[in-house]
């Protein structure tokens, strides 16, 4: 179907369409079209476009017997409240279509409003009362944003996990090729070791080599990694046997540099006045990428 941009107008049409389906349970498309044609709510070609959009986004579902039902999140108690219904339709749109600005939902209203570039979407948030000032919030608005925040964070965490896993698998392959020995993927067993991979110095020397893998989907010029206190303490303990693999996964050809634990340790903060740091960040760009290893 032709892509339809979510807008205030389409949400108004869709909410009216949703009410018709809600008030006529078990109806099929032909029956709904007859009902629509006898009303002044949705006119002409808009009805078919709204139906296709509703189906694509997941607001409505067609069963095997061709009957049309509503998404289970569209409860009876919101159908007759236009604002509540349209907020729920917006939520389902975010959950199922995941527009590019979804990742900013957990950063708050101000950041999100700057990240949304389409005026139609901004107007939707404004008309639904989701871009209000802090002193004008309601329990319903707070609840909507709490759900959006949790969802946005889960997506961000999932992407970080996928990026981390990709880097670790690349490092496992790199070590296998370098030493001819299968390295141990310690992170698979537990994150409590303080490193991700246990390998060895080279094909002949079996001296243990402890590898912490840090990966980023951003170019190394903009990327950073975080070191936890546990990783820091393990790095200190293992000394020269502890190294880092930094992966830039931003291109089809992946790039990696190897840096010593010492290079990272000297960038660590210092505990003082009874305060103890728990993690710190380091920019990828602080290290030399001129001779990076490349892997497809």
C-alpha positions in Angstrom: 0.0 0.0 0.0 1.0 3.7 -0.4 2.7 4.8 2.7 0.5 7.1 4.8 2.0 9.6 7.2 0.4 9.6 10.5 -1.4 12.9 11.1 -4.2 14.5 13.1 -6.6 14.1 10.2 -5.9 10.4 9.7 -6.1 9.8 13.5 -9.5 11.5 13.5 -10.7 9.4 10.6 -9.2 6.2 12.1 -10.8 6.8 15.5 -14.2 7.1 13.9 -13.6 4.0 11.8 -12.5 2.1 15.0 -15.8 3.0 16.7 -17.8 1.6 13.8 -15.9 -1.7 14.0 -16.3 -1.7 17.8 -20.0 -1.2 17.6 -20.5 -3.9 15.0 -18.6 -6.9 16.3 -18.1 -9.8 13.9 -18.6 -7.7 10.8 -16.6 -8.3 7.7 -15.2 -5.7 5.4 -18.2 -5.7 3.1 -20.5 -5.0 6.0 -18.3 -2.3 7.4 -18.1 -0.6 4.0 -21.9 -0.6 3.8 -22.1 1.0 7.3 -19.4 3.6 6.3 -21.2 4.5 3.1 -24.4 5.3 5.0 -22.6 7.7 7.3 -21.2 11.2 6.9 -18.2 10.4 9.0 -15.9 8.9 6.4 -16.5 9.9 2.8 -15.2 8.5 -0.5 -11.8 7.1 -1.0 -10.7 7.9 2.5 -12.4 4.9 4.0 -10.4 2.4 2.0 -7.2 4.2 2.7 -8.0 4.4 6.4 -8.8 0.7 6.5 -5.5 -0.3 4.8 -3.6 2.0 7.1 -5.4 0.5 10.1 -4.5 -3.0 8.9 -0.9 -2.1 8.2 -0.3 -0.5 11.6 -2.2 -3.2 13.5 -5.1 -1.2 14.7 -7.5 -3.8 13.2 -7.1 -7.5 12.4 -8.8 -9.7 9.8 -9.6 -13.2 11.0 -9.7 -16.4 8.9 -13.5 -16.0 8.5 -12.9 -12.4 7.1 -14.4 -10.8 10.2 -12.7 -7.6 11.4 -11.7 -7.1 15.0 -9.7 -4.5 16.9 -6.2 -4.7 18.4 -6.5 -6.1 21.9 -5.0 -3.0 23.4 -8.0 -1.0 22.2 -10.2 -1.6 25.2 -13.9 -0.7 25.6 -13.2 2.0 28.1 -11.1 4.1 25.6 -13.2 3.7 22.5 -15.7 6.4 23.3 -13.1 8.9 24.5 -11.5 10.5 21.5 -8.3 11.6 23.1 -7.7 8.3 25.0 -8.5 6.4 21.8 -6.1 8.4 19.7 -3.4 8.2 22.2 -3.8 4.4 22.1 -3.7 4.4 18.3 -0.5 6.5 18.5 1.0 4.0 20.9 0.2 1.0 18.7 1.7 2.9 15.8 4.9 3.4 17.7 5.0 -0.2 19.0 4.4 -1.8 15.6 6.1 0.6 13.2 8.9 1.9 15.4 9.6 5.2 13.6 13.1 6.5 13.8 12.4 8.8 16.7 11.2 5.9 18.9 14.7 5.7 20.4 14.3 9.2 21.8 11.1 8.6 23.7 12.9 7.8 27.0 14.8 11.1 26.8 11.7 13.2 27.5 9.4 15.6 25.8 11.9 18.3 25.1 14.4 16.0 23.3 11.8 14.1 21.4 10.2 17.3 20.1 13.6 18.3 18.7 14.2 14.9 17.1 10.8 14.6 15.4 11.3 16.3 12.0 7.8 15.8 10.5 5.4 18.6 11.4 2.4 16.2 11.1 3.8 13.9 13.9 4.6 16.9 16.1 1.1 18.1 15.7 -0.3 14.7 16.7 1.7 14.8 20.0 0.6 18.4 20.6 -3.1 17.8 19.9 -3.1 14.7 22.1 -1.7 16.7 25.0 1.6 14.7 25.0 3.8 17.8 24.6 2.5 19.7 27.6 4.6 21.5 30.2 5.5 19.6 33.4 2.9 21.5 35.5 0.1 20.5 33.1 0.5 16.8 33.2 -2.2 14.3 34.3 -2.0 10.8 35.5 -3.0 9.5 32.1 -0.3 11.5 30.3 2.3 10.3 32.9 1.2 6.7 32.4 1.5 7.1 28.6 5.0 8.4 28.8 6.0 5.8 31.4 5.0 3.0 29.0 6.7 4.8 26.1 9.9 5.2 28.1 10.1 1.5 29.0 9.5 0.5 25.4 12.1 2.9 24.1 14.7 1.8 26.6 14.0 -1.9 25.8 14.7 -1.2 22.1 17.9 0.7 22.9 19.1 -2.1 25.2 18.2 -4.7 22.5 20.2 -2.9 19.9 23.2 -2.5 22.3 23.0 -6.2 23.0 23.0 -7.1 19.3 25.9 -4.8 18.7 27.8 -6.3 21.6 27.1 -9.8 20.4 28.3 -9.0 16.9 31.6 -7.7 18.2 32.2 -10.7 20.4 31.6 -13.1 17.6 34.0 -11.2 15.4 36.6 -11.3 18.1 36.1 -15.1 18.6 36.7 -15.6 14.9 39.7 -13.3 14.9 41.3 -15.2 17.8 40.6 -18.6 16.2 42.3 -17.5 13.0 45.2 -15.8 14.9 46.0 -18.7 17.2 44.5 -21.8 15.6 42.8 -22.5 19.0 39.2 -22.1 19.8 38.9 -19.3 22.4 36.5 -19.5 25.4 33.5 -17.3 25.2 33.3 -16.5 28.9 30.6 -13.9 28.5 28.4 -16.6 27.3 28.7 -18.4 30.7 28.6 -15.3 32.9 29.3 -11.5 32.8 30.9 -11.8 36.3 34.4 -12.8 34.9 35.3 -9.2 34.1 36.2 -10.0 30.5 34.4 -11.5 27.4 36.9 -13.9 25.9 39.8 -16.1 27.2 42.3 -16.8 24.5 46.1 -17.3 24.5 49.2 -15.3 23.5 49.7 -17.0 20.2 49.7 -20.4 18.4 52.7 -21.7 20.4 52.5 -19.7 23.7 49.5 -20.8 25.7 49.8 -18.0 28.2 46.2 -16.9 28.9 45.0 -13.7 27.2 41.9 -12.0 28.6 39.9 -9.9 26.1 37.3 -7.3 26.8 35.3 -6.6 23.6 33.8 -3.1 23.1 31.7 -2.5 20.0 29.8 0.4 18.5 27.4 0.8 15.6 28.7 4.4 15.3 31.9 5.5 13.5 34.9 5.3 15.8 35.2 9.1 15.6 31.9 9.4 17.5 31.9 6.1 19.5 32.6 5.6 23.1 32.7 2.6 25.4 32.1 2.1 29.1 34.2 0.2 31.6 32.6 -1.2 34.7 34.3 -1.3 38.1 34.5 -5.1 37.8 36.2 -4.9 34.4 38.6 -2.3 35.7 39.6 -4.4 38.7 40.0 -7.5 36.5 42.1 -5.5 34.1 44.4 -4.4 36.9 44.7 -7.9 38.2 45.5 -9.5 34.8 47.9 -6.7 33.9 49.6 -7.2 30.5 47.5 -10.3 29.8 44.3 -8.2 29.6 43.6 -6.4 26.3 40.7 -4.7 24.5 39.2 -5.3 21.1 37.5 -2.1 19.9 35.1 -2.7 17.0 33.7 -0.1 14.6 30.7 -1.8 13.1 29.3 1.2 11.2 30.3 0.0 7.7 29.9 -3.3 5.9 33.6 -3.8 6.4 34.1 -4.0 10.2 37.2 -2.5 11.7 39.0 -3.4 14.9 42.0 -2.2 16.9 43.7 -3.9 19.8 44.7 -1.8 22.8 46.4 -2.7 26.0 44.7 -2.6 29.4 47.3 -0.1 30.5 46.0 2.4 27.9 42.6 2.2 29.4 43.5 2.1 33.0 45.4 5.4 32.9 42.2 7.0 31.7 40.2 5.8 34.8 38.8 8.3 37.3 40.1 8.5 40.9 38.1 7.6 44.0 38.2 10.6 46.4 36.5 11.9 49.5 34.7 8.7 50.2 33.2 8.5 46.7 33.7 5.4 44.6 33.1 5.5 40.8 31.2 2.5 39.3 31.9 3.0 35.5 33.5 5.5 33.1 33.5 6.2 29.4 36.4 6.3 26.9 36.2 7.7 23.4 37.2 5.3 20.6 38.9 8.2 18.9 41.6 8.5 21.6 43.4 5.5 20.1 45.2 5.0 16.8 43.0 3.6 14.1 45.5 3.9 11.2 46.3 0.2 11.2 42.9 -1.2 12.1 42.2 -4.9 11.3 39.3 -5.2 8.8 36.8 -8.0 8.6 33.7 -8.4 6.5 
